[in-house]
Every structure is written in structure tokens, then in C-alpha cells.
Amino acid sequence: MVDIATFVTTSTVAAIIGISLGVALPAIAMGMAISRALDALARQPEAESAIMRTLFIGLAMIESLAIYVLVIVLIVLFRNPLMEYLVQ
């Protein structure tokens, strides 16, 4: 039988790794998207509205990934479904 303290520590470490990756990778993707949008704006300033609209939609999609990771990590930390089996 697994000790409850070990399980809580392991799930906390997994949550920390998950949230760090879940925040770092979308941040890198946002930076790349913004830099490419600025390159496109420098090349074609007349297409600013189309580029900006597409950029904002893409940034919203990338940001939603970070929010999904946050929700899953909070579920793991505060309402871990495996805790019911360990307590019995």
C-alpha cells in the first residue's frame, strides 16, 4: 500500500512540472507568433487588419491551452480522484 504522504508529494511534484511546462511552452509559442506577425506587418503594412485579426485568434487559442493546463493541475492538487482509493 502506498503511503498517503508519498502520493500527495508525487502528485504535487507532477502538478508543478505540468504547470511549468503548461505555461512555458504556450509563452514560447506566443512569442514566436507575435514576432512572425511583426515580420508580416513589416513586409505588408496594408494587410494589417487581416494579420492582426489572425494573430489575436491564434493568441487566444494558445492562451486557452495554458488555461486548460491550469484547470487540470488544480484538479490534481485539490480533488485528486485517486485519493479515494488510498484512504480506504
PyMOL Python script that loads the backbone (N, CA, C, O; Angstrom):
from pymol import cmd

cmd.read_pdbstr("""\
ATOM      1  N   MET A   1       0.839  -1.179   0.000  1.00  0.00           N
ATOM      2  CA  MET A   1       0.000   0.000   0.000  1.00  0.00           C
ATOM      3  C   MET A   1       0.887   1.248   0.000  1.00  0.00           C
ATOM      4  O   MET A   1       1.876   1.318   0.730  1.00  0.00           O
ATOM      5  N   VAL A   2       0.525   2.215  -0.816  1.00  0.00           N
ATOM      6  CA  VAL A   2       1.293   3.449  -0.949  1.00  0.00           C
ATOM      7  C   VAL A   2       0.942   4.381   0.202  1.00  0.00           C
ATOM      8  O   VAL A   2      -0.226   4.553   0.548  1.00  0.00           O
ATOM      9  N   ASP A   3       1.962   4.971   0.779  1.00  0.00           N
ATOM     10  CA  ASP A   3       1.755   5.928   1.861  1.00  0.00           C
ATOM     11  C   ASP A   3       1.084   7.176   1.292  1.00  0.00           C
ATOM     12  O   ASP A   3       1.408   7.603   0.184  1.00  0.00           O
ATOM     13  N   ILE A   4       0.161   7.757   2.035  1.00  0.00           N
ATOM     14  CA  ILE A   4      -0.597   8.918   1.562  1.00  0.00           C
ATOM     15  C   ILE A   4       0.304  10.135   1.379  1.00  0.00           C
ATOM     16  O   ILE A   4       0.089  10.925   0.459  1.00  0.00           O
ATOM     17  N   ALA A   5       1.308  10.298   2.239  1.00  0.00           N
ATOM     18  CA  ALA A   5       2.221  11.436   2.112  1.00  0.00           C
ATOM     19  C   ALA A   5       3.050  11.333   0.841  1.00  0.00           C
ATOM     20  O   ALA A   5       3.304  12.337   0.175  1.00  0.00           O
ATOM     21  N   THR A   6       3.467  10.124   0.508  1.00  0.00           N
ATOM     22  CA  THR A   6       4.230   9.921  -0.729  1.00  0.00           C
ATOM     23  C   THR A   6       3.370  10.236  -1.940  1.00  0.00           C
ATOM     24  O   THR A   6       3.838  10.847  -2.901  1.00  0.00           O
ATOM     25  N   PHE A   7       2.119   9.818  -1.893  1.00  0.00           N
ATOM     26  CA  PHE A   7       1.222  10.070  -3.016  1.00  0.00           C
ATOM     27  C   PHE A   7       0.951  11.561  -3.187  1.00  0.00           C
ATOM     28  O   PHE A   7       0.952  12.070  -4.308  1.00  0.00           O
ATOM     29  N   VAL A   8       0.722  12.252  -2.092  1.00  0.00           N
ATOM     30  CA  VAL A   8       0.467  13.692  -2.162  1.00  0.00           C
ATOM     31  C   VAL A   8       1.698  14.424  -2.671  1.00  0.00           C
ATOM     32  O   VAL A   8       1.580  15.342  -3.482  1.00  0.00           O
ATOM     33  N   THR A   9       2.873  14.030  -2.207  1.00  0.00           N
ATOM     34  CA  THR A   9       4.113  14.658  -2.665  1.00  0.00           C
ATOM     35  C   THR A   9       4.332  14.404  -4.154  1.00  0.00           C
ATOM     36  O   THR A   9       4.712  15.313  -4.893  1.00  0.00           O
ATOM     37  N   THR A  10       4.095  13.185  -4.587  1.00  0.00           N
ATOM     38  CA  THR A  10       4.273  12.854  -6.001  1.00  0.00           C
ATOM     39  C   THR A  10       3.295  13.623  -6.878  1.00  0.00           C
ATOM     40  O   THR A  10       3.678  14.136  -7.929  1.00  0.00           O
ATOM     41  N   SER A  11       2.047  13.708  -6.461  1.00  0.00           N
ATOM     42  CA  SER A  11       1.077  14.444  -7.269  1.00  0.00           C
ATOM     43  C   SER A  11       1.379  15.941  -7.272  1.00  0.00           C
ATOM     44  O   SER A  11       1.114  16.618  -8.266  1.00  0.00           O
ATOM     45  N   THR A  12       1.923  16.463  -6.187  1.00  0.00           N
ATOM     46  CA  THR A  12       2.307  17.873  -6.155  1.00  0.00           C
ATOM     47  C   THR A  12       3.472  18.154  -7.087  1.00  0.00           C
ATOM     48  O   THR A  12       3.475  19.160  -7.796  1.00  0.00           O
ATOM     49  N   VAL A  13       4.455  17.276  -7.090  1.00  0.00           N
ATOM     50  CA  VAL A  13       5.599  17.441  -7.996  1.00  0.00           C
ATOM     51  C   VAL A  13       5.140  17.331  -9.451  1.00  0.00           C
ATOM     52  O   VAL A  13       5.586  18.098 -10.304  1.00  0.00           O
ATOM     53  N   ALA A  14       4.253  16.384  -9.731  1.00  0.00           N
ATOM     54  CA  ALA A  14       3.727  16.253 -11.089  1.00  0.00           C
ATOM     55  C   ALA A  14       2.941  17.492 -11.495  1.00  0.00           C
ATOM     56  O   ALA A  14       3.006  17.920 -12.647  1.00  0.00           O
ATOM     57  N   ALA A  15       2.204  18.066 -10.559  1.00  0.00           N
ATOM     58  CA  ALA A  15       1.455  19.283 -10.850  1.00  0.00           C
ATOM     59  C   ALA A  15       2.392  20.455 -11.124  1.00  0.00           C
ATOM     60  O   ALA A  15       2.134  21.268 -12.012  1.00  0.00           O
ATOM     61  N   ILE A  16       3.472  20.540 -10.364  1.00  0.00           N
ATOM     62  CA  ILE A  16       4.443  21.629 -10.578  1.00  0.00           C
ATOM     63  C   ILE A  16       5.100  21.499 -11.943  1.00  0.00           C
ATOM     64  O   ILE A  16       5.257  22.492 -12.653  1.00  0.00           O
ATOM     65  N   ILE A  17       5.480  20.302 -12.310  1.00  0.00           N
ATOM     66  CA  ILE A  17       6.082  20.086 -13.635  1.00  0.00           C
ATOM     67  C   ILE A  17       5.067  20.383 -14.726  1.00  0.00           C
ATOM     68  O   ILE A  17       5.397  21.001 -15.739  1.00  0.00           O
ATOM     69  N   GLY A  18       3.830  19.942 -14.518  1.00  0.00           N
ATOM     70  CA  GLY A  18       2.788  20.187 -15.519  1.00  0.00           C
ATOM     71  C   GLY A  18       2.504  21.654 -15.723  1.00  0.00           C
ATOM     72  O   GLY A  18       2.387  22.111 -16.860  1.00  0.00           O
ATOM     73  N   ILE A  19       2.391  22.402 -14.639  1.00  0.00           N
ATOM     74  CA  ILE A  19       2.087  23.823 -14.784  1.00  0.00           C
ATOM     75  C   ILE A  19       3.275  24.594 -15.354  1.00  0.00           C
ATOM     76  O   ILE A  19       3.090  25.562 -16.092  1.00  0.00           O
ATOM     77  N   SER A  20       4.491  24.170 -15.016  1.00  0.00           N
ATOM     78  CA  SER A  20       5.652  24.873 -15.577  1.00  0.00           C
ATOM     79  C   SER A  20       5.748  24.650 -17.081  1.00  0.00           C
ATOM     80  O   SER A  20       6.032  25.585 -17.830  1.00  0.00           O
ATOM     81  N   LEU A  21       5.513  23.425 -17.526  1.00  0.00           N
ATOM     82  CA  LEU A  21       5.501  23.173 -18.969  1.00  0.00           C
ATOM     83  C   LEU A  21       4.278  23.807 -19.627  1.00  0.00           C
ATOM     84  O   LEU A  21       4.357  24.324 -20.741  1.00  0.00           O
ATOM     85  N   GLY A  22       3.162  23.761 -18.930  1.00  0.00           N
ATOM     86  CA  GLY A  22       1.934  24.310 -19.483  1.00  0.00           C
ATOM     87  C   GLY A  22       1.929  25.814 -19.591  1.00  0.00           C
ATOM     88  O   GLY A  22       1.106  26.374 -20.315  1.00  0.00           O
ATOM     89  N   VAL A  23       2.817  26.479 -18.900  1.00  0.00           N
ATOM     90  CA  VAL A  23       2.931  27.926 -19.016  1.00  0.00           C
ATOM     91  C   VAL A  23       4.089  28.309 -19.930  1.00  0.00           C
ATOM     92  O   VAL A  23       3.980  29.257 -20.709  1.00  0.00           O
ATOM     93  N   ALA A  24       5.190  27.582 -19.839  1.00  0.00           N
ATOM     94  CA  ALA A  24       6.381  27.942 -20.611  1.00  0.00           C
ATOM     95  C   ALA A  24       6.190  27.709 -22.111  1.00  0.00           C
ATOM     96  O   ALA A  24       6.546  28.564 -22.922  1.00  0.00           O
ATOM     97  N   LEU A  25       5.639  26.575 -22.472  1.00  0.00           N
ATOM     98  CA  LEU A  25       5.508  26.266 -23.893  1.00  0.00           C
ATOM     99  C   LEU A  25       4.515  27.183 -24.620  1.00  0.00           C
ATOM    100  O   LEU A  25       4.832  27.639 -25.719  1.00  0.00           O
ATOM    101  N   PRO A  26       3.329  27.479 -24.063  1.00  0.00           N
ATOM    102  CA  PRO A  26       2.491  28.477 -24.730  1.00  0.00           C
ATOM    103  C   PRO A  26       3.113  29.874 -24.761  1.00  0.00           C
ATOM    104  O   PRO A  26       2.867  30.634 -25.698  1.00  0.00           O
ATOM    105  N   ALA A  27       3.908  30.221 -23.758  1.00  0.00           N
ATOM    106  CA  ALA A  27       4.574  31.525 -23.779  1.00  0.00           C
ATOM    107  C   ALA A  27       5.576  31.604 -24.929  1.00  0.00           C
ATOM    108  O   ALA A  27       5.685  32.635 -25.594  1.00  0.00           O
ATOM    109  N   ILE A  28       6.298  30.526 -25.157  1.00  0.00           N
ATOM    110  CA  ILE A  28       7.234  30.486 -26.283  1.00  0.00           C
ATOM    111  C   ILE A  28       6.467  30.581 -27.607  1.00  0.00           C
ATOM    112  O   ILE A  28       6.875  31.293 -28.525  1.00  0.00           O
ATOM    113  N   ALA A  29       5.343  29.846 -27.687  1.00  0.00           N
ATOM    114  CA  ALA A  29       4.541  29.886 -28.911  1.00  0.00           C
ATOM    115  C   ALA A  29       3.968  31.285 -29.153  1.00  0.00           C
ATOM    116  O   ALA A  29       3.896  31.740 -30.294  1.00  0.00           O
ATOM    117  N   MET A  30       3.562  31.963 -28.081  1.00  0.00           N
ATOM    118  CA  MET A  30       3.053  33.334 -28.232  1.00  0.00           C
ATOM    119  C   MET A  30       4.138  34.279 -28.732  1.00  0.00           C
ATOM    120  O   MET A  30       3.896  35.120 -29.599  1.00  0.00           O
ATOM    121  N   GLY A  31       5.316  34.132 -28.184  1.00  0.00           N
ATOM    122  CA  GLY A  31       6.425  34.971 -28.638  1.00  0.00           C
ATOM    123  C   GLY A  31       6.751  34.749 -30.102  1.00  0.00           C
ATOM    124  O   GLY A  31       7.009  35.701 -30.839  1.00  0.00           O
ATOM    125  N   MET A  32       6.740  33.495 -30.523  1.00  0.00           N
ATOM    126  CA  MET A  32       7.006  33.199 -31.930  1.00  0.00           C
ATOM    127  C   MET A  32       5.907  33.759 -32.825  1.00  0.00           C
ATOM    128  O   MET A  32       6.192  34.306 -33.890  1.00  0.00           O
ATOM    129  N   ALA A  33       4.649  33.626 -32.397  1.00  0.00           N
ATOM    130  CA  ALA A  33       3.532  34.134 -33.197  1.00  0.00           C
ATOM    131  C   ALA A  33       3.594  35.652 -33.327  1.00  0.00           C
ATOM    132  O   ALA A  33       3.359  36.197 -34.406  1.00  0.00           O
ATOM    133  N   ILE A  34       3.907  36.326 -32.240  1.00  0.00           N
ATOM    134  CA  ILE A  34       3.979  37.787 -32.278  1.00  0.00           C
ATOM    135  C   ILE A  34       5.138  38.252 -33.150  1.00  0.00           C
ATOM    136  O   ILE A  34       4.993  39.206 -33.914  1.00  0.00           O
ATOM    137  N   SER A  35       6.296  37.582 -33.045  1.00  0.00           N
ATOM    138  CA  SER A  35       7.437  38.004 -33.865  1.00  0.00           C
ATOM    139  C   SER A  35       7.161  37.775 -35.345  1.00  0.00           C
ATOM    140  O   SER A  35       7.555  38.586 -36.182  1.00  0.00           O
ATOM    141  N   ARG A  36       6.490  36.682 -35.671  1.00  0.00           N
ATOM    142  CA  ARG A  36       6.166  36.442 -37.089  1.00  0.00           C
ATOM    143  C   ARG A  36       5.100  37.403 -37.588  1.00  0.00           C
ATOM    144  O   ARG A  36       5.119  37.799 -38.754  1.00  0.00           O
ATOM    145  N   ALA A  37       4.176  37.782 -36.721  1.00  0.00           N
ATOM    146  CA  ALA A  37       3.178  38.773 -37.125  1.00  0.00           C
ATOM    147  C   ALA A  37       3.833  40.129 -37.369  1.00  0.00           C
ATOM    148  O   ALA A  37       3.464  40.841 -38.303  1.00  0.00           O
ATOM    149  N   LEU A  38       4.797  40.484 -36.536  1.00  0.00           N
ATOM    150  CA  LEU A  38       5.508  41.753 -36.758  1.00  0.00           C
ATOM    151  C   LEU A  38       6.327  41.713 -38.039  1.00  0.00           C
ATOM    152  O   LEU A  38       6.418  42.717 -38.745  1.00  0.00           O
ATOM    153  N   ASP A  39       6.926  40.559 -38.349  1.00  0.00           N
ATOM    154  CA  ASP A  39       7.632  40.418 -39.626  1.00  0.00           C
ATOM    155  C   ASP A  39       6.666  40.589 -40.798  1.00  0.00           C
ATOM    156  O   ASP A  39       6.979  41.260 -41.781  1.00  0.00           O
ATOM    157  N   ALA A  40       5.480  39.971 -40.679  1.00  0.00           N
ATOM    158  CA  ALA A  40       4.490  40.098 -41.755  1.00  0.00           C
ATOM    159  C   ALA A  40       4.002  41.531 -41.880  1.00  0.00           C
ATOM    160  O   ALA A  40       3.771  42.008 -42.991  1.00  0.00           O
ATOM    161  N   LEU A  41       3.842  42.221 -40.763  1.00  0.00           N
ATOM    162  CA  LEU A  41       3.431  43.627 -40.818  1.00  0.00           C
ATOM    163  C   LEU A  41       4.513  44.508 -41.437  1.00  0.00           C
ATOM    164  O   LEU A  41       4.207  45.474 -42.135  1.00  0.00           O
ATOM    165  N   ALA A  42       5.769  44.175 -41.182  1.00  0.00           N
ATOM    166  CA  ALA A  42       6.857  44.963 -41.776  1.00  0.00           C
ATOM    167  C   ALA A  42       6.908  44.770 -43.285  1.00  0.00           C
ATOM    168  O   ALA A  42       7.250  45.693 -44.024  1.00  0.00           O
ATOM    169  N   ARG A  43       6.565  43.562 -43.743  1.00  0.00           N
ATOM    170  CA  ARG A  43       6.599  43.292 -45.186  1.00  0.00           C
ATOM    171  C   ARG A  43       5.364  43.832 -45.905  1.00  0.00           C
ATOM    172  O   ARG A  43       5.466  44.349 -47.018  1.00  0.00           O
ATOM    173  N   GLN A  44       4.190  43.710 -45.265  1.00  0.00           N
ATOM    174  CA  GLN A  44       2.941  44.132 -45.903  1.00  0.00           C
ATOM    175  C   GLN A  44       2.103  44.962 -44.929  1.00  0.00           C
ATOM    176  O   GLN A  44       1.177  44.438 -44.310  1.00  0.00           O
ATOM    177  N   PRO A  45       2.413  46.220 -44.792  1.00  0.00           N
ATOM    178  CA  PRO A  45       1.659  47.046 -43.840  1.00  0.00           C
ATOM    179  C   PRO A  45       0.198  47.227 -44.241  1.00  0.00           C
ATOM    180  O   PRO A  45      -0.640  47.515 -43.386  1.00  0.00           O
ATOM    181  N   GLU A  46      -0.120  47.066 -45.511  1.00  0.00           N
ATOM    182  CA  GLU A  46      -1.504  47.247 -45.950  1.00  0.00           C
ATOM    183  C   GLU A  46      -2.415  46.098 -45.502  1.00  0.00           C
ATOM    184  O   GLU A  46      -3.637  46.241 -45.521  1.00  0.00           O
ATOM    185  N   ALA A  47      -1.837  44.968 -45.103  1.00  0.00           N
ATOM    186  CA  ALA A  47      -2.619  43.815 -44.643  1.00  0.00           C
ATOM    187  C   ALA A  47      -2.706  43.764 -43.117  1.00  0.00           C
ATOM    188  O   ALA A  47      -2.859  42.696 -42.525  1.00  0.00           O
ATOM    189  N   GLU A  48      -2.607  44.931 -42.498  1.00  0.00           N
ATOM    190  CA  GLU A  48      -2.555  44.969 -41.032  1.00  0.00           C
ATOM    191  C   GLU A  48      -3.802  44.386 -40.381  1.00  0.00           C
ATOM    192  O   GLU A  48      -3.685  43.627 -39.418  1.00  0.00           O
ATOM    193  N   SER A  49      -4.970  44.712 -40.869  1.00  0.00           N
ATOM    194  CA  SER A  49      -6.197  44.242 -40.201  1.00  0.00           C
ATOM    195  C   SER A  49      -6.328  42.724 -40.281  1.00  0.00           C
ATOM    196  O   SER A  49      -6.727  42.090 -39.304  1.00  0.00           O
ATOM    197  N   ALA A  50      -6.002  42.139 -41.414  1.00  0.00           N
ATOM    198  CA  ALA A  50      -6.092  40.677 -41.549  1.00  0.00           C
ATOM    199  C   ALA A  50      -5.050  39.981 -40.685  1.00  0.00           C
ATOM    200  O   ALA A  50      -5.338  38.962 -40.057  1.00  0.00           O
ATOM    201  N   ILE A  51      -3.846  40.527 -40.653  1.00  0.00           N
ATOM    202  CA  ILE A  51      -2.774  39.923 -39.849  1.00  0.00           C
ATOM    203  C   ILE A  51      -3.101  40.023 -38.367  1.00  0.00           C
ATOM    204  O   ILE A  51      -2.933  39.052 -37.630  1.00  0.00           O
ATOM    205  N   MET A  52      -3.563  41.181 -37.924  1.00  0.00           N
ATOM    206  CA  MET A  52      -3.864  41.358 -36.509  1.00  0.00           C
ATOM    207  C   MET A  52      -5.041  40.494 -36.062  1.00  0.00           C
ATOM    208  O   MET A  52      -5.025  39.938 -34.964  1.00  0.00           O
ATOM    209  N   ARG A  53      -6.060  40.382 -36.913  1.00  0.00           N
ATOM    210  CA  ARG A  53      -7.209  39.545 -36.572  1.00  0.00           C
ATOM    211  C   ARG A  53      -6.787  38.089 -36.425  1.00  0.00           C
ATOM    212  O   ARG A  53      -7.181  37.418 -35.471  1.00  0.00           O
ATOM    213  N   THR A  54      -5.991  37.603 -37.361  1.00  0.00           N
ATOM    214  CA  THR A  54      -5.499  36.230 -37.290  1.00  0.00           C
ATOM    215  C   THR A  54      -4.579  36.036 -36.098  1.00  0.00           C
ATOM    216  O   THR A  54      -4.614  34.988 -35.453  1.00  0.00           O
ATOM    217  N   LEU A  55      -3.759  37.028 -35.798  1.00  0.00           N
ATOM    218  CA  LEU A  55      -2.857  36.951 -34.649  1.00  0.00           C
ATOM    219  C   LEU A  55      -3.637  36.844 -33.348  1.00  0.00           C
ATOM    220  O   LEU A  55      -3.307  36.018 -32.497  1.00  0.00           O
ATOM    221  N   PHE A  56      -4.665  37.665 -33.182  1.00  0.00           N
ATOM    222  CA  PHE A  56      -5.422  37.636 -31.933  1.00  0.00           C
ATOM    223  C   PHE A  56      -6.194  36.333 -31.763  1.00  0.00           C
ATOM    224  O   PHE A  56      -6.325  35.840 -30.642  1.00  0.00           O
ATOM    225  N   ILE A  57      -6.702  35.775 -32.838  1.00  0.00           N
ATOM    226  CA  ILE A  57      -7.375  34.474 -32.749  1.00  0.00           C
ATOM    227  C   ILE A  57      -6.369  33.395 -32.362  1.00  0.00           C
ATOM    228  O   ILE A  57      -6.661  32.545 -31.521  1.00  0.00           O
ATOM    229  N   GLY A  58      -5.198  33.425 -32.967  1.00  0.00           N
ATOM    230  CA  GLY A  58      -4.160  32.453 -32.631  1.00  0.00           C
ATOM    231  C   GLY A  58      -3.684  32.588 -31.196  1.00  0.00           C
ATOM    232  O   GLY A  58      -3.477  31.586 -30.511  1.00  0.00           O
ATOM    233  N   LEU A  59      -3.511  33.816 -30.739  1.00  0.00           N
ATOM    234  CA  LEU A  59      -3.086  34.027 -29.345  1.00  0.00           C
ATOM    235  C   LEU A  59      -4.149  33.541 -28.359  1.00  0.00           C
ATOM    236  O   LEU A  59      -3.816  33.012 -27.299  1.00  0.00           O
ATOM    237  N   ALA A  60      -5.410  33.717 -28.699  1.00  0.00           N
ATOM    238  CA  ALA A  60      -6.478  33.224 -27.826  1.00  0.00           C
ATOM    239  C   ALA A  60      -6.455  31.701 -27.753  1.00  0.00           C
ATOM    240  O   ALA A  60      -6.668  31.130 -26.684  1.00  0.00           O
ATOM    241  N   MET A  61      -6.199  31.042 -28.874  1.00  0.00           N
ATOM    242  CA  MET A  61      -6.115  29.580 -28.879  1.00  0.00           C
ATOM    243  C   MET A  61      -4.919  29.098 -28.054  1.00  0.00           C
ATOM    244  O   MET A  61      -5.026  28.123 -27.310  1.00  0.00           O
ATOM    245  N   ILE A  62      -3.800  29.775 -28.187  1.00  0.00           N
ATOM    246  CA  ILE A  62      -2.608  29.392 -27.419  1.00  0.00           C
ATOM    247  C   ILE A  62      -2.851  29.612 -25.933  1.00  0.00           C
ATOM    248  O   ILE A  62      -2.466  28.777 -25.114  1.00  0.00           O
ATOM    249  N   GLU A  63      -3.478  30.718 -25.577  1.00  0.00           N
ATOM    250  CA  GLU A  63      -3.745  31.012 -24.177  1.00  0.00           C
ATOM    251  C   GLU A  63      -4.722  30.010 -23.571  1.00  0.00           C
ATOM    252  O   GLU A  63      -4.628  29.686 -22.387  1.00  0.00           O
ATOM    253  N   SER A  64      -5.648  29.526 -24.371  1.00  0.00           N
ATOM    254  CA  SER A  64      -6.599  28.537 -23.849  1.00  0.00           C
ATOM    255  C   SER A  64      -5.886  27.247 -23.449  1.00  0.00           C
ATOM    256  O   SER A  64      -6.328  26.566 -22.523  1.00  0.00           O
ATOM    257  N   LEU A  65      -4.800  26.902 -24.124  1.00  0.00           N
ATOM    258  CA  LEU A  65      -4.035  25.723 -23.726  1.00  0.00           C
ATOM    259  C   LEU A  65      -3.464  25.885 -22.318  1.00  0.00           C
ATOM    260  O   LEU A  65      -3.503  24.952 -21.516  1.00  0.00           O
ATOM    261  N   ALA A  66      -2.941  27.060 -22.025  1.00  0.00           N
ATOM    262  CA  ALA A  66      -2.403  27.305 -20.681  1.00  0.00           C
ATOM    263  C   ALA A  66      -3.504  27.259 -19.634  1.00  0.00           C
ATOM    264  O   ALA A  66      -3.274  26.789 -18.520  1.00  0.00           O
ATOM    265  N   ILE A  67      -4.697  27.737 -19.972  1.00  0.00           N
ATOM    266  CA  ILE A  67      -5.810  27.705 -19.023  1.00  0.00           C
ATOM    267  C   ILE A  67      -6.251  26.258 -18.783  1.00  0.00           C
ATOM    268  O   ILE A  67      -6.562  25.891 -17.650  1.00  0.00           O
ATOM    269  N   TYR A  68      -6.282  25.434 -19.832  1.00  0.00           N
ATOM    270  CA  TYR A  68      -6.636  24.022 -19.665  1.00  0.00           C
ATOM    271  C   TYR A  68      -5.641  23.315 -18.749  1.00  0.00           C
ATOM    272  O   TYR A  68      -6.033  22.512 -17.903  1.00  0.00           O
ATOM    273  N   VAL A  69      -4.367  23.611 -18.918  1.00  0.00           N
ATOM    274  CA  VAL A  69      -3.349  23.011 -18.053  1.00  0.00           C
ATOM    275  C   VAL A  69      -3.562  23.449 -16.608  1.00  0.00           C
ATOM    276  O   VAL A  69      -3.450  22.632 -15.694  1.00  0.00           O
ATOM    277  N   LEU A  70      -3.864  24.706 -16.393  1.00  0.00           N
ATOM    278  CA  LEU A  70      -4.111  25.195 -15.039  1.00  0.00           C
ATOM    279  C   LEU A  70      -5.294  24.477 -14.395  1.00  0.00           C
ATOM    280  O   LEU A  70      -5.227  24.100 -13.225  1.00  0.00           O
ATOM    281  N   VAL A  71      -6.363  24.288 -15.141  1.00  0.00           N
ATOM    282  CA  VAL A  71      -7.540  23.605 -14.601  1.00  0.00           C
ATOM    283  C   VAL A  71      -7.212  22.165 -14.228  1.00  0.00           C
ATOM    284  O   VAL A  71      -7.613  21.697 -13.162  1.00  0.00           O
ATOM    285  N   ILE A  72      -6.499  21.466 -15.081  1.00  0.00           N
ATOM    286  CA  ILE A  72      -6.158  20.071 -14.805  1.00  0.00           C
ATOM    287  C   ILE A  72      -5.226  19.973 -13.606  1.00  0.00           C
ATOM    288  O   ILE A  72      -5.378  19.073 -12.780  1.00  0.00           O
ATOM    289  N   VAL A  73      -4.275  20.872 -13.500  1.00  0.00           N
ATOM    290  CA  VAL A  73      -3.362  20.855 -12.359  1.00  0.00           C
ATOM    291  C   VAL A  73      -4.115  21.138 -11.062  1.00  0.00           C
ATOM    292  O   VAL A  73      -3.837  20.508 -10.042  1.00  0.00           O
ATOM    293  N   LEU A  74      -5.044  22.057 -11.084  1.00  0.00           N
ATOM    294  CA  LEU A  74      -5.832  22.332  -9.888  1.00  0.00           C
ATOM    295  C   LEU A  74      -6.693  21.136  -9.504  1.00  0.00           C
ATOM    296  O   LEU A  74      -6.889  20.878  -8.317  1.00  0.00           O
ATOM    297  N   ILE A  75      -7.205  20.407 -10.478  1.00  0.00           N
ATOM    298  CA  ILE A  75      -7.961  19.188 -10.181  1.00  0.00           C
ATOM    299  C   ILE A  75      -7.052  18.159  -9.532  1.00  0.00           C
ATOM    300  O   ILE A  75      -7.438  17.514  -8.557  1.00  0.00           O
ATOM    301  N   VAL A  76      -5.854  18.003 -10.062  1.00  0.00           N
ATOM    302  CA  VAL A  76      -4.917  17.031  -9.495  1.00  0.00           C
ATOM    303  C   VAL A  76      -4.541  17.409  -8.065  1.00  0.00           C
ATOM    304  O   VAL A  76      -4.427  16.538  -7.203  1.00  0.00           O
ATOM    305  N   LEU A  77      -4.349  18.693  -7.811  1.00  0.00           N
ATOM    306  CA  LEU A  77      -3.922  19.115  -6.477  1.00  0.00           C
ATOM    307  C   LEU A  77      -5.037  19.056  -5.437  1.00  0.00           C
ATOM    308  O   LEU A  77      -4.816  18.594  -4.318  1.00  0.00           O
ATOM    309  N   PHE A  78      -6.224  19.518  -5.794  1.00  0.00           N
ATOM    310  CA  PHE A  78      -7.247  19.702  -4.780  1.00  0.00           C
ATOM    311  C   PHE A  78      -8.369  18.667  -4.792  1.00  0.00           C
ATOM    312  O   PHE A  78      -9.065  18.510  -3.789  1.00  0.00           O
ATOM    313  N   ARG A  79      -8.556  17.969  -5.888  1.00  0.00           N
ATOM    314  CA  ARG A  79      -9.600  16.954  -5.934  1.00  0.00           C
ATOM    315  C   ARG A  79      -9.072  15.767  -6.714  1.00  0.00           C
ATOM    316  O   ARG A  79      -9.569  15.440  -7.791  1.00  0.00           O
ATOM    317  N   ASN A  80      -8.079  15.143  -6.166  1.00  0.00           N
ATOM    318  CA  ASN A  80      -7.441  14.019  -6.834  1.00  0.00           C
ATOM    319  C   ASN A  80      -8.355  12.794  -6.730  1.00  0.00           C
ATOM    320  O   ASN A  80      -8.655  12.351  -5.622  1.00  0.00           O
ATOM    321  N   PRO A  81      -8.801  12.240  -7.861  1.00  0.00           N
ATOM    322  CA  PRO A  81      -9.723  11.109  -7.797  1.00  0.00           C
ATOM    323  C   PRO A  81      -9.076   9.836  -7.257  1.00  0.00           C
ATOM    324  O   PRO A  81      -9.784   8.921  -6.839  1.00  0.00           O
ATOM    325  N   LEU A  82      -7.768   9.761  -7.259  1.00  0.00           N
ATOM    326  CA  LEU A  82      -7.101   8.556  -6.753  1.00  0.00           C
ATOM    327  C   LEU A  82      -7.001   8.558  -5.230  1.00  0.00           C
ATOM    328  O   LEU A  82      -6.703   7.525  -4.630  1.00  0.00           O
ATOM    329  N   MET A  83      -7.244   9.693  -4.606  1.00  0.00           N
ATOM    330  CA  MET A  83      -7.142   9.764  -3.144  1.00  0.00           C
ATOM    331  C   MET A  83      -8.204   8.882  -2.468  1.00  0.00           C
ATOM    332  O   MET A  83      -7.968   8.360  -1.378  1.00  0.00           O
ATOM    333  N   GLU A  84      -9.361   8.717  -3.103  1.00  0.00           N
ATOM    334  CA  GLU A  84     -10.419   7.881  -2.521  1.00  0.00           C
ATOM    335  C   GLU A  84      -9.959   6.442  -2.343  1.00  0.00           C
ATOM    336  O   GLU A  84     -10.313   5.788  -1.362  1.00  0.00           O
ATOM    337  N   TYR A  85      -9.169   5.952  -3.290  1.00  0.00           N
ATOM    338  CA  TYR A  85      -8.701   4.572  -3.218  1.00  0.00           C
ATOM    339  C   TYR A  85      -7.614   4.388  -2.166  1.00  0.00           C
ATOM    340  O   TYR A  85      -7.495   3.318  -1.570  1.00  0.00           O
ATOM    341  N   LEU A  86      -6.825   5.430  -1.940  1.00  0.00           N
ATOM    342  CA  LEU A  86      -5.741   5.321  -0.972  1.00  0.00           C
ATOM    343  C   LEU A  86      -6.243   5.425   0.461  1.00  0.00           C
ATOM    344  O   LEU A  86      -5.671   4.815   1.364  1.00  0.00           O
ATOM    345  N   VAL A  87      -7.289   6.178   0.673  1.00  0.00           N
ATOM    346  CA  VAL A  87      -7.798   6.395   2.020  1.00  0.00           C
ATOM    347  C   VAL A  87      -8.470   5.127   2.559  1.00  0.00           C
ATOM    348  O   VAL A  87      -8.427   4.874   3.763  1.00  0.00           O
ATOM    349  N   GLN A  88      -9.075   4.348   1.700  1.00  0.00           N
ATOM    350  CA  GLN A  88      -9.803   3.143   2.139  1.00  0.00           C
ATOM    351  C   GLN A  88      -8.920   2.116   2.746  1.00  0.00           C
ATOM    352  O   GLN A  88      -9.396   1.057   3.156  1.00  0.00           O
TER     353      GLN A  88
END
""", "prot")
cmd.dss("prot")
cmd.show_as("cartoon", "prot")
cmd.util.cbc("prot")
cmd.orient("prot")
